[in-house]
Amino acid sequence: MTRDTGPAHTLLELLWRHELPPRRGGRGPRQTVSVDEVVTAAIGLADRTGYATVSVRAVAAELGLRPMSLYTYVPSKEALTILMVDAVAFEDTPISPDLPIRDRLTAVARQIRDEFLAHPWLLEVPAWRMVLGPGRMRRYERQLAAVDGSGLDDVAMDRVIAVLSQFATGNARTALAAAHSAREQSDADWWDAYGPALAQMMPAADFPLSTRVGAVVGELYRAPGDPAGDFEFGLQRLIDGILPG
């Protein structure tokens, strides 16, 4: 039987490299670093300077290698990205099965949000049809275990994970945007620049609810919004709707 050596098979072998038996007698130049080291270097570069800076040349420079030599480890930036995403998934900590179901669902969403906050470049990576490696599969298994015992059927369990993931991802995106804006100009300085002029130009009688609610939340948040508070508020109400009555 001829062994499959197509691109999909090669990528899966890279992803599942620690679960597969080692190859014998490989040809080509001797590798001076490991695939794990390549992936770690790429994640570190993306964390520091953003996903756009990750390239075969840049990662090779991080490791002190010639650019073309990196292709002996990974076939492309796309393949490297998939390996990076799977490696990050291994950072998840186990969710204790002894926790109440509500706390387990909260932990699922919190882990997803925290991952994006720690690795903002993940928001730039297409999530649809991401090739599954051991990191992402272990995460899915743990997430399912967190939902298991809730009284939901298998399809509903999968949907719960999807809904929590989408909610946490969207909130993380807003939180990162807020943090980026705050680095460029503080919320207090921004409001000092725009608030008084807006108060003069906007007829309060035309926007009575906006004026009233805006004054209350503006005093509370001292910012245009409160992504962290929104996450806590929304997550608990989302879980209220998920769990069977």
Backbone torsions as a table, in degrees:
resi	resn	phi	psi	omega
1	MET	NA	132.3	179.4
2	THR	-78.6	131.9	-179.0
3	ARG	-75.3	135.5	178.6
4	ASP	-72.6	122.9	179.0
5	THR	-124.6	24.1	179.3
6	GLY	-69.9	171.4	-177.1
7	PRO	-56.8	-42.3	-178.8
8	ALA	-63.9	-43.0	-179.7
9	HIS	-65.8	-40.3	179.0
10	THR	-62.1	-44.0	179.9
11	LEU	-64.1	-42.8	179.1
12	LEU	-64.2	-36.9	176.7
13	GLU	-63.6	-38.1	177.2
14	LEU	-65.4	-45.4	-179.2
15	LEU	-62.2	-43.0	-174.4
16	TRP	-100.9	27.3	-172.6
17	ARG	-60.7	-31.7	-178.0
18	HIS	-81.3	-15.0	178.6
19	GLU	-96.9	-11.1	-178.0
20	LEU	-97.4	151.0	175.3
21	PRO	-65.4	146.1	-179.3
22	PRO	-63.4	145.7	176.7
23	ARG	-72.7	153.8	179.5
24	ARG	-109.6	138.2	170.3
25	GLY	57.3	44.9	178.8
26	GLY	-67.6	148.0	178.2
27	ARG	-92.0	169.9	176.5
28	GLY	99.7	176.2	-177.6
29	PRO	-66.6	149.8	179.5
30	ARG	-68.0	133.2	-178.8
31	GLN	-80.7	134.6	-177.0
32	THR	-98.0	-15.4	173.8
33	VAL	-131.0	173.8	-179.9
34	SER	-100.6	163.9	174.1
35	VAL	-60.2	-38.7	177.7
36	ASP	-57.6	-41.7	179.8
37	GLU	-67.3	-36.1	176.4
38	VAL	-63.1	-47.0	-178.5
39	VAL	-65.0	-43.1	178.8
40	THR	-61.4	-41.7	178.4
41	ALA	-64.0	-40.3	179.9
42	ALA	-66.1	-41.1	177.9
43	ILE	-63.7	-44.6	179.0
44	GLY	-60.6	-41.0	178.0
45	LEU	-64.7	-45.3	179.5
46	ALA	-63.4	-39.5	178.8
47	ASP	-63.6	-39.2	-175.8
48	ARG	-79.1	-43.1	-168.1
49	THR	-126.5	0.3	175.9
50	GLY	99.9	157.0	-175.5
51	TYR	-64.2	-32.8	-177.3
52	ALA	-62.4	-23.6	-178.3
53	THR	-84.2	-10.9	-178.4
54	VAL	-77.6	118.8	176.2
55	SER	-146.0	165.8	178.0
56	VAL	-58.4	-43.0	-179.3
57	ARG	-64.2	-44.4	-176.8
58	ALA	-66.9	-41.8	179.9
59	VAL	-68.0	-38.1	176.5
60	ALA	-60.5	-41.3	179.0
61	ALA	-64.1	-37.0	177.7
62	GLU	-58.7	-33.7	-175.2
63	LEU	-98.6	0.0	-178.0
64	GLY	71.1	30.5	-179.9
65	LEU	-109.6	160.6	172.3
66	ARG	-74.2	143.4	-175.8
67	PRO	-52.8	-46.2	-175.8
68	MET	-66.6	-25.6	-177.8
69	SER	-68.5	-22.1	-178.8
70	LEU	-66.2	-23.9	179.9
71	TYR	-70.5	-11.1	173.8
72	THR	-78.3	-10.4	178.5
73	TYR	-104.1	-47.3	179.8
74	VAL	-134.2	140.9	-174.0
75	PRO	-77.5	-18.2	-174.4
76	SER	-167.0	167.9	174.8
77	LYS	-65.0	-36.6	179.7
78	GLU	-59.9	-44.6	178.3
79	ALA	-64.8	-41.4	178.5
80	LEU	-60.8	-41.0	179.0
81	THR	-60.6	-43.6	179.1
82	ILE	-62.0	-40.4	176.9
83	LEU	-65.3	-38.5	178.5
84	MET	-62.6	-47.6	-178.8
85	VAL	-61.2	-41.7	-179.1
86	ASP	-68.5	-37.4	178.8
87	ALA	-65.4	-40.1	178.3
88	VAL	-62.0	-35.9	-179.5
89	ALA	-61.8	-25.5	178.9
90	PHE	-69.5	-13.7	-179.0
91	GLU	-74.1	-15.8	-179.7
92	ASP	-58.6	138.2	174.3
93	THR	-92.8	150.8	179.7
94	PRO	-61.2	148.1	175.3
95	ILE	-101.3	119.7	-174.2
96	SER	-61.6	129.0	176.5
97	PRO	-69.1	-12.2	-179.3
98	ASP	-81.7	-11.4	179.0
99	LEU	-70.6	150.5	172.0
100	PRO	-59.1	152.9	-176.1
101	ILE	-56.0	-39.1	-179.1
102	ARG	-62.5	-40.8	179.1
103	ASP	-69.0	-33.2	179.0
104	ARG	-68.0	-41.8	177.7
105	LEU	-65.1	-39.3	176.9
106	THR	-60.8	-41.3	-179.7
107	ALA	-64.9	-37.9	177.3
108	VAL	-58.6	-51.4	-178.1
109	ALA	-66.2	-38.8	-177.6
110	ARG	-66.6	-39.2	178.4
111	GLN	-62.5	-42.1	-179.7
112	ILE	-63.3	-47.1	179.6
113	ARG	-62.6	-44.9	-178.7
114	ASP	-61.8	-35.0	180.0
115	GLU	-64.1	-42.9	178.5
116	PHE	-67.5	-37.3	178.4
117	LEU	-65.8	-34.3	179.0
118	ALA	-78.6	-29.7	-177.3
119	HIS	-132.8	74.0	-174.8
120	PRO	-57.5	-26.3	-179.4
121	TRP	-61.3	-20.3	178.9
122	LEU	-59.8	-27.3	179.3
123	LEU	-68.0	-17.5	179.8
124	GLU	-92.2	-4.2	-176.8
125	VAL	-96.1	124.0	178.0
126	PRO	-58.0	127.3	-176.2
127	ALA	-93.2	-13.8	-176.2
128	TRP	-79.9	134.9	-179.9
129	ARG	59.7	31.7	174.8
130	MET	-67.8	127.7	-177.6
131	VAL	-63.7	134.5	-173.2
132	LEU	-86.6	126.5	173.6
133	GLY	-115.3	-176.3	-176.1
134	PRO	-65.2	-31.5	179.5
135	GLY	-65.7	-49.4	-179.2
136	ARG	-68.8	-35.3	178.8
137	MET	-69.1	-39.1	177.6
138	ARG	-64.3	-40.3	177.2
139	ARG	-60.2	-46.9	-178.7
140	TYR	-61.6	-40.2	178.3
141	GLU	-62.0	-42.5	179.6
142	ARG	-68.6	-37.7	178.0
143	GLN	-65.6	-43.1	177.2
144	LEU	-61.5	-40.9	179.3
145	ALA	-63.0	-33.1	178.8
146	ALA	-68.7	-31.2	-179.0
147	VAL	-87.6	-25.3	-176.6
148	ASP	-58.9	141.0	-179.3
149	GLY	90.1	3.4	-179.3
150	SER	-85.0	-7.5	-176.8
151	GLY	92.2	1.8	179.7
152	LEU	-90.5	149.7	177.1
153	ASP	-78.7	177.5	-172.2
154	ASP	-62.3	-42.5	-179.6
155	VAL	-65.4	-42.6	179.7
156	ALA	-64.9	-35.6	177.1
157	MET	-60.9	-44.9	178.3
158	ASP	-63.5	-40.2	179.8
159	ARG	-66.9	-35.3	177.6
160	VAL	-59.9	-45.4	179.1
161	ILE	-63.1	-41.4	179.2
162	ALA	-63.2	-45.1	-178.1
163	VAL	-66.2	-44.3	178.2
164	LEU	-62.8	-39.2	179.5
165	SER	-64.3	-45.2	-178.1
166	GLN	-66.6	-39.6	178.2
167	PHE	-64.3	-47.6	-178.0
168	ALA	-66.2	-37.7	179.6
169	THR	-65.2	-45.8	179.4
170	GLY	-62.2	-41.2	179.6
171	ASN	-67.7	-39.2	178.3
172	ALA	-61.8	-40.0	178.9
173	ARG	-60.0	-43.5	178.8
174	THR	-66.5	-42.3	-179.9
175	ALA	-62.4	-40.3	179.3
176	LEU	-68.4	-38.4	177.1
177	ALA	-63.8	-40.3	178.5
178	ALA	-64.3	-41.7	179.9
179	ALA	-65.6	-38.9	178.7
180	HIS	-64.9	-43.5	179.3
181	SER	-64.4	-38.3	-179.0
182	ALA	-66.3	-30.3	177.5
183	ARG	-68.9	-31.4	-179.8
184	GLU	-81.9	-36.6	179.7
185	GLN	-158.5	131.4	-178.7
186	SER	-65.2	152.5	178.2
187	ASP	-60.5	-36.0	179.5
188	ALA	-64.5	-43.0	178.9
189	ASP	-66.3	-39.1	180.0
190	TRP	-62.5	-45.1	-178.4
191	TRP	-68.5	-35.5	176.7
192	ASP	-61.9	-32.0	-178.6
193	ALA	-77.8	-36.7	-172.3
194	TYR	-109.3	-29.1	-173.4
195	GLY	-59.0	-53.9	-178.1
196	PRO	-60.9	-41.2	179.8
197	ALA	-65.0	-40.5	179.2
198	LEU	-64.2	-40.7	179.8
199	ALA	-61.6	-33.0	178.9
200	GLN	-75.9	-35.8	-172.6
201	MET	-89.0	-29.9	-174.4
202	MET	-87.7	117.8	177.9
203	PRO	-71.7	112.1	-176.0
204	ALA	-60.8	-30.0	-179.1
205	ALA	-64.8	-26.6	179.0
206	ASP	-81.1	-18.7	-176.9
207	PHE	-133.2	61.4	-173.4
208	PRO	-64.1	-42.6	-179.8
209	LEU	-69.4	-42.9	179.0
210	SER	-60.8	-41.2	-179.8
211	THR	-65.0	-45.3	-178.0
212	ARG	-66.8	-52.3	-177.4
213	VAL	-67.8	-40.2	179.9
214	GLY	-59.9	-37.8	179.0
215	ALA	-66.1	-40.2	-178.7
216	VAL	-67.1	-50.8	-176.1
217	VAL	-73.1	-29.9	176.4
218	GLY	-62.7	-41.2	177.5
219	GLU	-66.3	-36.9	-178.4
220	LEU	-75.1	-48.1	-173.7
221	TYR	-81.1	-32.5	-171.5
222	ARG	54.5	34.4	-177.4
223	ALA	-165.4	166.5	178.4
224	PRO	-63.6	-20.0	-179.1
225	GLY	-166.5	-179.0	-177.4
226	ASP	-140.4	77.5	-176.3
227	PRO	-56.8	-40.4	-179.2
228	ALA	-65.0	-43.7	177.7
229	GLY	-66.1	-38.3	176.9
230	ASP	-60.4	-40.3	-179.5
231	PHE	-62.1	-48.6	-178.4
232	GLU	-64.1	-43.7	-179.6
233	PHE	-64.2	-50.4	-176.0
234	GLY	-67.8	-38.0	-178.0
235	LEU	-62.8	-44.3	-178.6
236	GLN	-65.2	-37.3	177.9
237	ARG	-73.3	-31.7	175.1
238	LEU	-64.9	-43.9	178.8
239	ILE	-65.8	-36.7	174.6
240	ASP	-53.0	-41.3	-178.3
241	GLY	-78.8	-23.6	-178.0
242	ILE	-77.9	-45.6	-172.8
243	LEU	-72.7	137.3	177.9
244	PRO	-60.3	143.3	-177.8
245	GLY	-71.4	NA	NA
